[in-house]
Amino acid sequence: MSRPKYYWYGIVKKMIMRYPQIKDEKSIQTSIFVNAIEKALKETKEMENGDTRIEAISKLLFENKKTVGGVSMEMHYSERTIVGWTSDFIKLCGKNAGF
């Protein structure tokens, strides 16, 4: 198994997956992540296929009810495209959080 390129990638992904539950918490660390995720959502919306990207990210990370394959079949995009969009979003959140 290879070592991940960014040591913080898993941390940020877990915080994104917990975003619906932590939106209303008041701790400093939580507010940093919530602000980073909301800023990343705004930046993603401005990208090409922004609404489609956010829909895929929402189904895959926020709702956590479908796999990459399920989301790709439902949205008619390749699995690699969905993985790329998700990875770009996680990296953007990490950058906005200060990693």
N, C-alpha and C positions, 0 to 999 in steps of 0.2 A: 504494500500500500504506500502510495506517495504521500509526502508531507504537503499540507496545504500551503499555497503561496502567501496567504494572509492569515496570521495567527488569530485574528479577531473575527474572521468570517463566520464561524459557528456561533459566536456570541451574538453578533448582530442578527443572524438569521433567527435565533431563538427569541430575541426581543421583538423582531418583526412578527413572529408567529403569536406572540403574546400581546400584540398591540391592541386588539379589541378589548382585552381585560384591563390593560394598564392605562388606558386613555385618561381616566379620572384620578389616578394616583397623584400624590403631591410631593413625592421624594425628588431630590435633585437629580439623581441618576435617571430616574424614570422620565422626568421632564426633558432631559437632554435627548433621550431616545425618541420620545414622542415628537419633539420639535424636529429632530432629524428625519423621522419617517414622514411627517407632514410636508416638510420641505422637499423631500425626495419625491413624494407623490405629485406635488406641484410641478417639479422639474420634469418628471416622467410624462405628465399630461401634455407638456409642450413639445415632446419629442414626436417623431414620425410614428404613426399608429399609437398615439398616447393613450387613447381611451381603451383600445384593445389590449395594450400592455397592462394597464391598471386592472382590467377585468381578469386577465390571466393571473396576475400577481395576487389579486383578491381571492380568487378561487383556490389557488395553490397554497398561499401562505396565511392569509387572514382567516379564511373559513376552514382550511386544512381538511377538506372533505374529499378531495380528488388527488389522484397521482398526476405526474407530468403527462403520462400517456392519456389519461382520461381528459385532462384539460385540452391537450392537443387535438384529440379526436372531436371534442365538442366544439372547439373554436376553428377547426380546419386549418391548423398550422402544424408544422413539423415539431417533433419533440425537441430537437436541437434549438429551434427558434424560441420555444417557451423557456428552455433552460437558460438560454442567453439573456432573455429579457429578465428572468428572475435573478440571475447572477449580476447583471448590470444594476438592478434595483438594490440588491444587498450591498454591493460596493458603493453605490451612491449614498445609501443610508450610513454606512460606516464612515465615509468621508465627511458627511454632514455631522456625525456624532463626534468627530475629532480623532478618529483612528488614522 
